[in-house]
Amino acid sequence: MARRFFTAAIAVAALALPALPAAGSSPPAATARLVLPTRTIAAGSTLQATLVIHNPPGAPPLAYSACAGVPIAVRLSNRRVSQASPFWPTCAGAASTVPSGRSTFPVTIYGTYTSCTQGSPPNPGEPECPAVLPPFPSLPPGRYAARTFTLFSPSLSIPPVQVRVTR
């Protein structure tokens, strides 16, 4: 009888404990995906999206410098339009971490170029800037990949999402 009780106690305790990685295996890694309310954006407009991060227990913490908010940006690009990755200033802000579990972060997607050229000669692939900025010039209609950039450490691999830009 004691043996059955002991075995049952071990089984219940094992169910309550998180699984440990097998010897020689890597700890679980955080995953992320970009969630859009629609896959269509009008040229020149914005679209509010959400970055969803699942950071499982036992995964290394996702750290970032909080001096300029959460460093997340989305750029639309395709074969004809190549957008530069975002620029984040270096700062000595307090470090923050993404907690274990599910976290969501709002992000804005722009149906515009993220840079343009003033004066000559123009930079290849960049449109000419209007006399007054903002706004930046609108993207031409077409199919684009919404690519997510972050400054999380360790880095996240976030699959691009296909988006259609319309007039």
One Martini backbone bead per residue (centre of mass of N, CA, C, O) as a GRO file, in nm:
protein
  167
    1MET     BB    1   0.058   0.063  -0.022
    2ALA     BB    2   0.295   0.259   0.003
    3ARG     BB    3   0.386   0.226  -0.285
    4ARG     BB    4   0.144   0.353  -0.425
    5PHE     BB    5   0.161   0.626  -0.288
    6PHE     BB    6   0.445   0.697  -0.388
    7THR     BB    7   0.387   0.679  -0.692
    8ALA     BB    8   0.157   0.888  -0.695
    9ALA     BB    9   0.323   1.125  -0.585
   10ILE     BB   10   0.523   1.133  -0.818
   11ALA     BB   11   0.320   1.178  -1.046
   12VAL     BB   12   0.204   1.445  -0.940
   13ALA     BB   13   0.471   1.600  -0.922
   14ALA     BB   14   0.545   1.574  -1.226
   15LEU     BB   15   0.297   1.740  -1.330
   16ALA     BB   16   0.384   2.016  -1.170
   17LEU     BB   17   0.640   2.016  -1.331
   18PRO     BB   18   0.855   2.130  -1.536
   19ALA     BB   19   1.010   2.065  -1.810
   20LEU     BB   20   1.315   1.935  -1.883
   21PRO     BB   21   1.578   1.933  -2.053
   22ALA     BB   22   1.764   1.744  -2.215
   23ALA     BB   23   2.052   1.627  -2.236
   24GLY     BB   24   2.205   1.855  -2.466
   25SER     BB   25   1.978   2.051  -2.482
   26SER     BB   26   1.792   2.312  -2.546
   27PRO     BB   27   1.627   2.557  -2.454
   28PRO     BB   28   1.365   2.717  -2.484
   29ALA     BB   29   1.212   2.935  -2.719
   30ALA     BB   30   1.110   3.210  -2.837
   31THR     BB   31   0.813   3.337  -2.994
   32ALA     BB   32   0.684   3.505  -3.299
   33ARG     BB   33   0.408   3.723  -3.420
   34LEU     BB   34   0.229   3.885  -3.671
   35VAL     BB   35  -0.075   4.076  -3.624
   36LEU     BB   36  -0.342   4.138  -3.850
   37PRO     BB   37  -0.657   4.269  -3.935
   38THR     BB   38  -0.521   4.301  -4.224
   39ARG     BB   39  -0.379   4.258  -4.572
   40THR     BB   40  -0.464   4.569  -4.616
   41ILE     BB   41  -0.324   4.880  -4.752
   42ALA     BB   42  -0.318   5.207  -4.791
   43ALA     BB   43  -0.162   5.432  -4.941
   44GLY     BB   44  -0.026   5.638  -4.678
   45SER     BB   45  -0.108   5.466  -4.448
   46THR     BB   46  -0.219   5.293  -4.156
   47LEU     BB   47  -0.146   4.997  -3.940
   48GLN     BB   48  -0.262   4.812  -3.679
   49ALA     BB   49  -0.063   4.597  -3.482
   50THR     BB   50   0.066   4.274  -3.345
   51LEU     BB   51   0.300   4.152  -3.120
   52VAL     BB   52   0.350   3.808  -3.048
   53ILE     BB   53   0.478   3.663  -2.746
   54HIS     BB   54   0.636   3.347  -2.660
   55ASN     BB   55   0.767   3.281  -2.328
   56PRO     BB   56   0.887   3.016  -2.202
   57PRO     BB   57   0.959   2.834  -1.961
   58GLY     BB   58   1.322   2.846  -1.953
   59ALA     BB   59   1.372   3.077  -2.113
   60PRO     BB   60   1.537   3.321  -2.211
   61PRO     BB   61   1.543   3.633  -2.161
   62LEU     BB   62   1.402   3.922  -2.299
   63ALA     BB   63   1.598   4.192  -2.386
   64TYR     BB   64   1.583   4.560  -2.335
   65SER     BB   65   1.595   4.892  -2.407
   66ALA     BB   66   1.379   5.155  -2.252
   67CYS     BB   67   1.434   5.452  -2.372
   68ALA     BB   68   1.226   5.400  -2.650
   69GLY     BB   69   1.084   5.172  -2.577
   70VAL     BB   70   0.980   4.928  -2.777
   71PRO     BB   71   1.187   4.768  -3.020
   72ILE     BB   72   0.961   4.804  -3.287
   73ALA     BB   73   0.949   4.724  -3.644
   74VAL     BB   74   0.786   4.782  -3.966
   75ARG     BB   75   0.852   4.673  -4.304
   76LEU     BB   76   0.791   4.739  -4.642
   77SER     BB   77   0.867   4.492  -4.902
   78ASN     BB   78   1.024   4.427  -5.227
   79ARG     BB   79   1.175   4.405  -5.529
   80ARG     BB   80   1.141   4.735  -5.568
   81VAL     BB   81   1.120   4.773  -5.243
   82SER     BB   82   1.370   4.893  -5.020
   83GLN     BB   83   1.392   4.888  -4.672
   84ALA     BB   84   1.530   5.004  -4.410
   85SER     BB   85   1.640   4.956  -4.126
   86PRO     BB   86   1.613   5.060  -3.831
   87PHE     BB   87   1.685   5.334  -3.609
   88TRP     BB   88   1.858   5.314  -3.297
   89PRO     BB   89   1.951   5.464  -3.036
   90THR     BB   90   2.193   5.489  -2.818
   91CYS     BB   91   2.156   5.384  -2.473
   92ALA     BB   92   2.123   5.409  -2.096
   93GLY     BB   93   1.888   5.250  -2.034
   94ALA     BB   94   1.680   5.061  -1.893
   95ALA     BB   95   1.637   4.737  -1.844
   96SER     BB   96   1.426   4.500  -2.003
   97THR     BB   97   1.168   4.242  -1.993
   98VAL     BB   98   1.017   3.961  -2.110
   99PRO     BB   99   0.796   3.770  -1.996
  100SER     BB  100   0.660   3.500  -1.923
  101GLY     BB  101   0.468   3.406  -2.181
  102ARG     BB  102   0.222   3.624  -2.298
  103SER     BB  103   0.288   3.893  -2.528
  104THR     BB  104   0.197   4.233  -2.622
  105PHE     BB  105   0.259   4.457  -2.911
  106PRO     BB  106   0.232   4.748  -3.051
  107VAL     BB  107   0.212   4.829  -3.412
  108THR     BB  108   0.311   5.027  -3.690
  109ILE     BB  109   0.207   5.042  -4.027
  110TYR     BB  110   0.347   5.177  -4.325
  111GLY     BB  111   0.237   5.318  -4.651
  112THR     BB  112   0.546   5.409  -4.664
  113TYR     BB  113   0.819   5.543  -4.680
  114THR     BB  114   1.122   5.573  -4.464
  115SER     BB  115   1.257   5.725  -4.708
  116CYS     BB  116   1.432   6.008  -4.869
  117THR     BB  117   1.520   6.251  -5.121
  118GLN     BB  118   1.731   6.540  -5.112
  119GLY     BB  119   1.824   6.631  -5.391
  120SER     BB  120   2.141   6.582  -5.550
  121PRO     BB  121   2.165   6.285  -5.590
  122PRO     BB  122   1.976   6.026  -5.584
  123ASN     BB  123   1.883   5.759  -5.420
  124PRO     BB  124   1.859   5.447  -5.476
  125GLY     BB  125   1.510   5.367  -5.439
  126GLU     BB  126   1.436   5.663  -5.372
  127PRO     BB  127   1.236   5.903  -5.323
  128GLU     BB  128   1.128   6.209  -5.340
  129CYS     BB  129   1.090   6.464  -5.143
  130PRO     BB  130   0.902   6.668  -5.008
  131ALA     BB  131   0.913   6.988  -4.902
  132VAL     BB  132   0.742   6.858  -4.662
  133LEU     BB  133   0.793   6.709  -4.349
  134PRO     BB  134   0.561   6.539  -4.319
  135PRO     BB  135   0.509   6.313  -4.541
  136PHE     BB  136   0.585   6.039  -4.679
  137PRO     BB  137   0.589   5.865  -4.942
  138SER     BB  138   0.403   5.658  -5.109
  139LEU     BB  139   0.338   5.352  -5.186
  140PRO     BB  140   0.313   5.139  -5.422
  141PRO     BB  141   0.125   4.929  -5.554
  142GLY     BB  142   0.118   4.597  -5.399
  143ARG     BB  143   0.328   4.344  -5.295
  144TYR     BB  144   0.424   4.265  -4.955
  145ALA     BB  145   0.659   4.249  -4.689
  146ALA     BB  146   0.627   4.217  -4.343
  147ARG     BB  147   0.896   4.327  -4.151
  148THR     BB  148   1.044   4.247  -3.842
  149PHE     BB  149   1.198   4.458  -3.595
  150THR     BB  150   1.441   4.406  -3.331
  151LEU     BB  151   1.618   4.438  -2.988
  152PHE     BB  152   1.631   4.165  -2.888
  153SER     BB  153   1.776   3.961  -2.616
  154PRO     BB  154   1.750   3.744  -2.788
  155SER     BB  155   1.675   3.694  -3.095
  156LEU     BB  156   1.408   3.706  -3.330
  157SER     BB  157   1.212   3.500  -3.543
  158ILE     BB  158   1.004   3.667  -3.782
  159PRO     BB  159   0.766   3.618  -3.986
  160PRO     BB  160   0.651   3.722  -4.264
  161VAL     BB  161   0.389   3.931  -4.404
  162GLN     BB  162   0.147   3.951  -4.632
  163VAL     BB  163   0.087   4.254  -4.830
  164ARG     BB  164  -0.151   4.492  -4.962
  165VAL     BB  165  -0.121   4.769  -5.168
  166THR     BB  166  -0.334   5.045  -5.216
  167ARG     BB  167  -0.490   5.338  -5.339
   0.00000   0.00000   0.00000
